[in-house]
Amino acid sequence: MTIPIFIAASIAEIAGCFAFWAWWRLDKSVLWLVPGILSLILFAWLLAQAETDAAGRAYAAYGGVYILASLGWLWLAEGVRPDRWDMIGAVICLGGAAIILFAPRAT
């Protein structure tokens, strides 16, 4: 269940952060902050649901998923296609996230 939670959390975080970006950088209405704040609250709640033994480990593993989701946002929402360096970086980050999340640990 952790991977779907990370995916949902990344969408909520990116949407919330973009609402602030739109207000601050794109001169959108201050009302954009309302769904932005709600989305960031949803993000925090979702990430707290991740089944890991430590919060810091959940955040670290989540980072790789967030990077990939951010590149998806770049392409789908902003119309900028990620280049090969973006994709290489995302693969490296996902590899690191997988190691953090799935490594066998002594209990």
N, C-alpha and C positions, 0 to 999 in steps of 0.2 A: 504494500500500500504506500510505501514511502515515495516511490517515483511519481505516481499520480498526484500525490500531495505536493511534491516539489514543482510539478508542471503547473498545477492550479495556483500555487503560491507565486510562481514567477509571472504568470499572467496578471494576477492581482497587483503585484508590486510594480510591474512595468506600466500598467494602466494608471495606477495611482501616481507614480512619478511623472508620467506623461501629462497628466492633468495639471500638475504644478508647472511643468515645462511650458505647456500651452498658455497658461495664465501669465507666467513670467516672461517667456521668450517670444511667444507668438501673439501677445496682446489680446488674449481671449478674456472673457468675462471672469470676474472673481468667483462667480458661481461654479466655475470648473473645479474649484477647490473642494466643494461639497462631495461630489462622487470620488474625487481624488483621495480625500481623507477616509471615506468609507472603504475604498479599495485597499488602502494601506492597512486599515484595521483588519480587513479580511485576510490580507497577506500575513500579518503577524499571527493571527489565530490559526491559519492553515499551517504555517511553519511550526507552530507549537505542537501540532498533531503528529509530526514525523516521529516514527518509532526508532529512536536512537538513544544511546546510553548517556549522551551529553549534548547540551545545547550547542556548544562550539563546534562539535563534530557535525551536527545537523546543518549548521550555517555554512561550514566549509564545503560539505558535499553538495549542498544546495547551490553554491556559487557556480559550479559547472553547468548545471541546468539553467540557471539564470542567464549565463552568457549565451547559451544556445538560443534561449527564448528571446533575448535581446536582439540577436541577429535576425530571428524570425520577424520581430516587430519592425526592425529596420527595413526589411524587404516588403512585408505585407502592409504595414501602416504608413511607412514613410516613402515607399517606392524606390528605395536605394538597394540594389542587389548586392549582397555581401560578396567580397572578392575572395580569391583563394587564400589570402593571408588571414582573413576573418575566419574562414572555415578551418584552416590548419590550427589556428589558435583555439577554436572551439573544441576541436577533437582532442587536443592536448589537455585542455581543461576538463573535458568530460572523462578522459582517462584518469586524471588525478582524482576527480570526484568519485569515480567508481572504486578506485583503490581505497579511499577514505571510507566509503559507505559499506563496501562488501568485504574488506579485509578480515580474515579470521582474527579474532581477539580472544585473549585469555580472559575467562570470566571469574 
